[in-house]
């Protein structure tokens, strides 16, 4: 279980996880990862670096050398962010329609891409 709000990774086969929910919570707060029993490791989730929170794309692990692109499902570039002064980039989704988007992050020659679904 990955809690996107706190960044906690919990192996539900080994540990319990509790939280307090409110009516304002993001319904996409949690990600349940399914692994084969033998391959479960107690490590952080470094593959998922983008999530939605209150009409914002939150992009983690950003450095001053990071280049971020957002594409629609047809491959058209919608947005480009050349760098960010903080470790986290926040991009408003107010102008985005409901749909599937690809967020690509390039940092020091490493390229990561993640699909994100936006519901309005």
Biotite code that builds the C-alpha atoms (Angstrom):
import biotite.structure as struc

atoms = struc.array([
    struc.Atom([0.000, 0.000, 0.000], chain_id="A", res_id=1, res_name="UNK", atom_name="CA", element="C"),
    struc.Atom([1.335, 3.423, -0.941], chain_id="A", res_id=2, res_name="UNK", atom_name="CA", element="C"),
    struc.Atom([-0.091, 6.477, 0.814], chain_id="A", res_id=3, res_name="UNK", atom_name="CA", element="C"),
    struc.Atom([0.498, 9.337, -1.648], chain_id="A", res_id=4, res_name="UNK", atom_name="CA", element="C"),
    struc.Atom([-0.279, 11.956, 0.994], chain_id="A", res_id=5, res_name="UNK", atom_name="CA", element="C"),
    struc.Atom([2.375, 10.846, 3.473], chain_id="A", res_id=6, res_name="UNK", atom_name="CA", element="C"),
    struc.Atom([4.662, 8.937, 1.116], chain_id="A", res_id=7, res_name="UNK", atom_name="CA", element="C"),
    struc.Atom([4.460, 5.847, 3.346], chain_id="A", res_id=8, res_name="UNK", atom_name="CA", element="C"),
    struc.Atom([4.968, 2.399, 1.783], chain_id="A", res_id=9, res_name="UNK", atom_name="CA", element="C"),
    struc.Atom([3.503, -0.476, 3.791], chain_id="A", res_id=10, res_name="UNK", atom_name="CA", element="C"),
    struc.Atom([3.788, -4.176, 3.023], chain_id="A", res_id=11, res_name="UNK", atom_name="CA", element="C"),
    struc.Atom([0.245, -5.241, 3.980], chain_id="A", res_id=12, res_name="UNK", atom_name="CA", element="C"),
    struc.Atom([1.401, -8.863, 4.239], chain_id="A", res_id=13, res_name="UNK", atom_name="CA", element="C"),
    struc.Atom([3.696, -7.913, 7.113], chain_id="A", res_id=14, res_name="UNK", atom_name="CA", element="C"),
    struc.Atom([2.327, -4.732, 8.711], chain_id="A", res_id=15, res_name="UNK", atom_name="CA", element="C"),
    struc.Atom([-0.924, -2.973, 9.502], chain_id="A", res_id=16, res_name="UNK", atom_name="CA", element="C"),
    struc.Atom([-1.675, 0.547, 8.280], chain_id="A", res_id=17, res_name="UNK", atom_name="CA", element="C"),
    struc.Atom([-4.124, 2.935, 9.903], chain_id="A", res_id=18, res_name="UNK", atom_name="CA", element="C"),
    struc.Atom([-5.198, 6.446, 8.970], chain_id="A", res_id=19, res_name="UNK", atom_name="CA", element="C"),
    struc.Atom([-7.919, 8.966, 9.757], chain_id="A", res_id=20, res_name="UNK", atom_name="CA", element="C"),
    struc.Atom([-10.110, 9.899, 6.798], chain_id="A", res_id=21, res_name="UNK", atom_name="CA", element="C"),
    struc.Atom([-12.134, 13.059, 6.252], chain_id="A", res_id=22, res_name="UNK", atom_name="CA", element="C"),
    struc.Atom([-14.705, 13.988, 3.632], chain_id="A", res_id=23, res_name="UNK", atom_name="CA", element="C"),
    struc.Atom([-12.076, 16.234, 1.979], chain_id="A", res_id=24, res_name="UNK", atom_name="CA", element="C"),
    struc.Atom([-9.626, 13.379, 1.317], chain_id="A", res_id=25, res_name="UNK", atom_name="CA", element="C"),
    struc.Atom([-8.498, 12.725, -2.228], chain_id="A", res_id=26, res_name="UNK", atom_name="CA", element="C"),
    struc.Atom([-10.090, 9.445, -3.427], chain_id="A", res_id=27, res_name="UNK", atom_name="CA", element="C"),
    struc.Atom([-6.836, 8.627, -5.257], chain_id="A", res_id=28, res_name="UNK", atom_name="CA", element="C"),
    struc.Atom([-4.753, 8.926, -2.087], chain_id="A", res_id=29, res_name="UNK", atom_name="CA", element="C"),
    struc.Atom([-3.860, 5.227, -1.921], chain_id="A", res_id=30, res_name="UNK", atom_name="CA", element="C"),
    struc.Atom([-2.254, 2.894, -4.435], chain_id="A", res_id=31, res_name="UNK", atom_name="CA", element="C"),
    struc.Atom([-2.398, -0.829, -3.881], chain_id="A", res_id=32, res_name="UNK", atom_name="CA", element="C"),
    struc.Atom([0.541, -2.617, -5.480], chain_id="A", res_id=33, res_name="UNK", atom_name="CA", element="C"),
    struc.Atom([0.198, -6.332, -6.148], chain_id="A", res_id=34, res_name="UNK", atom_name="CA", element="C"),
    struc.Atom([3.363, -8.420, -6.130], chain_id="A", res_id=35, res_name="UNK", atom_name="CA", element="C"),
    struc.Atom([4.103, -12.092, -6.136], chain_id="A", res_id=36, res_name="UNK", atom_name="CA", element="C"),
    struc.Atom([4.532, -13.137, -2.517], chain_id="A", res_id=37, res_name="UNK", atom_name="CA", element="C"),
    struc.Atom([8.231, -14.006, -2.930], chain_id="A", res_id=38, res_name="UNK", atom_name="CA", element="C"),
    struc.Atom([9.117, -10.696, -4.590], chain_id="A", res_id=39, res_name="UNK", atom_name="CA", element="C"),
    struc.Atom([7.687, -8.320, -1.979], chain_id="A", res_id=40, res_name="UNK", atom_name="CA", element="C"),
    struc.Atom([10.335, -5.940, -0.687], chain_id="A", res_id=41, res_name="UNK", atom_name="CA", element="C"),
    struc.Atom([10.075, -3.290, 1.992], chain_id="A", res_id=42, res_name="UNK", atom_name="CA", element="C"),
    struc.Atom([11.316, -0.399, -0.100], chain_id="A", res_id=43, res_name="UNK", atom_name="CA", element="C"),
    struc.Atom([9.871, 2.948, -1.110], chain_id="A", res_id=44, res_name="UNK", atom_name="CA", element="C"),
    struc.Atom([7.951, 3.387, -4.334], chain_id="A", res_id=45, res_name="UNK", atom_name="CA", element="C"),
    struc.Atom([10.444, 5.241, -6.527], chain_id="A", res_id=46, res_name="UNK", atom_name="CA", element="C"),
    struc.Atom([8.687, 4.357, -9.785], chain_id="A", res_id=47, res_name="UNK", atom_name="CA", element="C"),
    struc.Atom([5.607, 6.473, -9.115], chain_id="A", res_id=48, res_name="UNK", atom_name="CA", element="C"),
    struc.Atom([6.680, 10.069, -8.867], chain_id="A", res_id=49, res_name="UNK", atom_name="CA", element="C"),
    struc.Atom([3.451, 11.827, -9.969], chain_id="A", res_id=50, res_name="UNK", atom_name="CA", element="C"),
    struc.Atom([0.082, 11.940, -8.243], chain_id="A", res_id=51, res_name="UNK", atom_name="CA", element="C"),
    struc.Atom([-3.032, 14.139, -8.107], chain_id="A", res_id=52, res_name="UNK", atom_name="CA", element="C"),
    struc.Atom([-4.035, 16.153, -5.056], chain_id="A", res_id=53, res_name="UNK", atom_name="CA", element="C"),
    struc.Atom([-6.802, 18.791, -5.087], chain_id="A", res_id=54, res_name="UNK", atom_name="CA", element="C"),
    struc.Atom([-6.582, 19.704, -8.808], chain_id="A", res_id=55, res_name="UNK", atom_name="CA", element="C"),
    struc.Atom([-2.784, 19.697, -8.796], chain_id="A", res_id=56, res_name="UNK", atom_name="CA", element="C"),
    struc.Atom([-0.258, 17.325, -10.279], chain_id="A", res_id=57, res_name="UNK", atom_name="CA", element="C"),
    struc.Atom([2.370, 16.744, -7.621], chain_id="A", res_id=58, res_name="UNK", atom_name="CA", element="C"),
    struc.Atom([5.698, 15.679, -9.129], chain_id="A", res_id=59, res_name="UNK", atom_name="CA", element="C"),
    struc.Atom([8.308, 14.387, -6.682], chain_id="A", res_id=60, res_name="UNK", atom_name="CA", element="C"),
    struc.Atom([12.104, 14.075, -6.935], chain_id="A", res_id=61, res_name="UNK", atom_name="CA", element="C"),
    struc.Atom([12.521, 17.263, -8.970], chain_id="A", res_id=62, res_name="UNK", atom_name="CA", element="C"),
    struc.Atom([15.902, 19.011, -9.115], chain_id="A", res_id=63, res_name="UNK", atom_name="CA", element="C"),
    struc.Atom([17.124, 22.199, -10.744], chain_id="A", res_id=64, res_name="UNK", atom_name="CA", element="C"),
    struc.Atom([18.229, 20.062, -13.742], chain_id="A", res_id=65, res_name="UNK", atom_name="CA", element="C"),
    struc.Atom([14.820, 18.422, -14.195], chain_id="A", res_id=66, res_name="UNK", atom_name="CA", element="C"),
    struc.Atom([12.879, 18.890, -17.424], chain_id="A", res_id=67, res_name="UNK", atom_name="CA", element="C"),
    struc.Atom([9.158, 17.972, -17.253], chain_id="A", res_id=68, res_name="UNK", atom_name="CA", element="C"),
    struc.Atom([6.790, 17.446, -20.185], chain_id="A", res_id=69, res_name="UNK", atom_name="CA", element="C"),
    struc.Atom([3.077, 16.640, -20.111], chain_id="A", res_id=70, res_name="UNK", atom_name="CA", element="C"),
    struc.Atom([1.471, 14.956, -23.124], chain_id="A", res_id=71, res_name="UNK", atom_name="CA", element="C"),
    struc.Atom([-2.115, 14.051, -23.926], chain_id="A", res_id=72, res_name="UNK", atom_name="CA", element="C"),
    struc.Atom([-2.956, 10.486, -24.920], chain_id="A", res_id=73, res_name="UNK", atom_name="CA", element="C"),
    struc.Atom([-2.413, 11.393, -28.603], chain_id="A", res_id=74, res_name="UNK", atom_name="CA", element="C"),
    struc.Atom([1.196, 12.349, -27.866], chain_id="A", res_id=75, res_name="UNK", atom_name="CA", element="C"),
    struc.Atom([0.742, 16.116, -28.178], chain_id="A", res_id=76, res_name="UNK", atom_name="CA", element="C"),
    struc.Atom([2.876, 18.129, -25.766], chain_id="A", res_id=77, res_name="UNK", atom_name="CA", element="C"),
    struc.Atom([0.595, 20.277, -23.599], chain_id="A", res_id=78, res_name="UNK", atom_name="CA", element="C"),
    struc.Atom([3.071, 21.706, -21.124], chain_id="A", res_id=79, res_name="UNK", atom_name="CA", element="C"),
    struc.Atom([6.788, 22.007, -20.494], chain_id="A", res_id=80, res_name="UNK", atom_name="CA", element="C"),
    struc.Atom([8.536, 22.917, -17.252], chain_id="A", res_id=81, res_name="UNK", atom_name="CA", element="C"),
    struc.Atom([12.280, 23.507, -17.639], chain_id="A", res_id=82, res_name="UNK", atom_name="CA", element="C"),
    struc.Atom([13.334, 23.467, -13.993], chain_id="A", res_id=83, res_name="UNK", atom_name="CA", element="C"),
    struc.Atom([12.063, 23.786, -10.468], chain_id="A", res_id=84, res_name="UNK", atom_name="CA", element="C"),
    struc.Atom([13.678, 25.348, -7.411], chain_id="A", res_id=85, res_name="UNK", atom_name="CA", element="C"),
    struc.Atom([12.056, 22.876, -5.013], chain_id="A", res_id=86, res_name="UNK", atom_name="CA", element="C"),
    struc.Atom([12.106, 19.082, -4.670], chain_id="A", res_id=87, res_name="UNK", atom_name="CA", element="C"),
    struc.Atom([8.413, 19.001, -5.643], chain_id="A", res_id=88, res_name="UNK", atom_name="CA", element="C"),
    struc.Atom([6.705, 20.563, -8.689], chain_id="A", res_id=89, res_name="UNK", atom_name="CA", element="C"),
    struc.Atom([3.021, 21.499, -8.451], chain_id="A", res_id=90, res_name="UNK", atom_name="CA", element="C"),
    struc.Atom([1.064, 21.952, -11.682], chain_id="A", res_id=91, res_name="UNK", atom_name="CA", element="C"),
    struc.Atom([-2.575, 23.040, -11.727], chain_id="A", res_id=92, res_name="UNK", atom_name="CA", element="C"),
    struc.Atom([-4.939, 20.741, -13.636], chain_id="A", res_id=93, res_name="UNK", atom_name="CA", element="C"),
    struc.Atom([-7.713, 23.353, -13.892], chain_id="A", res_id=94, res_name="UNK", atom_name="CA", element="C"),
    struc.Atom([-7.177, 23.682, -17.672], chain_id="A", res_id=95, res_name="UNK", atom_name="CA", element="C"),
    struc.Atom([-6.953, 19.926, -18.254], chain_id="A", res_id=96, res_name="UNK", atom_name="CA", element="C"),
    struc.Atom([-9.939, 17.939, -19.504], chain_id="A", res_id=97, res_name="UNK", atom_name="CA", element="C"),
    struc.Atom([-10.885, 14.528, -18.139], chain_id="A", res_id=98, res_name="UNK", atom_name="CA", element="C"),
    struc.Atom([-8.517, 12.059, -19.721], chain_id="A", res_id=99, res_name="UNK", atom_name="CA", element="C"),
    struc.Atom([-5.249, 10.176, -19.668], chain_id="A", res_id=100, res_name="UNK", atom_name="CA", element="C"),
    struc.Atom([-1.978, 12.092, -19.677], chain_id="A", res_id=101, res_name="UNK", atom_name="CA", element="C"),
    struc.Atom([1.690, 11.135, -19.769], chain_id="A", res_id=102, res_name="UNK", atom_name="CA", element="C"),
    struc.Atom([4.138, 12.966, -17.512], chain_id="A", res_id=103, res_name="UNK", atom_name="CA", element="C"),
    struc.Atom([7.735, 12.631, -18.645], chain_id="A", res_id=104, res_name="UNK", atom_name="CA", element="C"),
    struc.Atom([10.586, 13.721, -16.404], chain_id="A", res_id=105, res_name="UNK", atom_name="CA", element="C"),
    struc.Atom([14.154, 14.007, -17.686], chain_id="A", res_id=106, res_name="UNK", atom_name="CA", element="C"),
    struc.Atom([16.869, 14.503, -15.072], chain_id="A", res_id=107, res_name="UNK", atom_name="CA", element="C"),
    struc.Atom([20.615, 14.178, -15.734], chain_id="A", res_id=108, res_name="UNK", atom_name="CA", element="C"),
    struc.Atom([19.990, 11.943, -18.745], chain_id="A", res_id=109, res_name="UNK", atom_name="CA", element="C"),
    struc.Atom([17.506, 9.667, -16.949], chain_id="A", res_id=110, res_name="UNK", atom_name="CA", element="C"),
    struc.Atom([14.025, 9.549, -18.473], chain_id="A", res_id=111, res_name="UNK", atom_name="CA", element="C"),
    struc.Atom([10.940, 8.510, -16.488], chain_id="A", res_id=112, res_name="UNK", atom_name="CA", element="C"),
    struc.Atom([7.391, 8.475, -17.790], chain_id="A", res_id=113, res_name="UNK", atom_name="CA", element="C"),
    struc.Atom([4.196, 7.901, -15.885], chain_id="A", res_id=114, res_name="UNK", atom_name="CA", element="C"),
    struc.Atom([0.564, 7.751, -16.955], chain_id="A", res_id=115, res_name="UNK", atom_name="CA", element="C"),
    struc.Atom([-1.930, 9.782, -14.916], chain_id="A", res_id=116, res_name="UNK", atom_name="CA", element="C"),
    struc.Atom([-5.750, 9.843, -15.190], chain_id="A", res_id=117, res_name="UNK", atom_name="CA", element="C"),
    struc.Atom([-7.531, 13.128, -14.501], chain_id="A", res_id=118, res_name="UNK", atom_name="CA", element="C"),
    struc.Atom([-11.240, 13.061, -13.598], chain_id="A", res_id=119, res_name="UNK", atom_name="CA", element="C"),
    struc.Atom([-13.282, 16.267, -13.562], chain_id="A", res_id=120, res_name="UNK", atom_name="CA", element="C"),
])
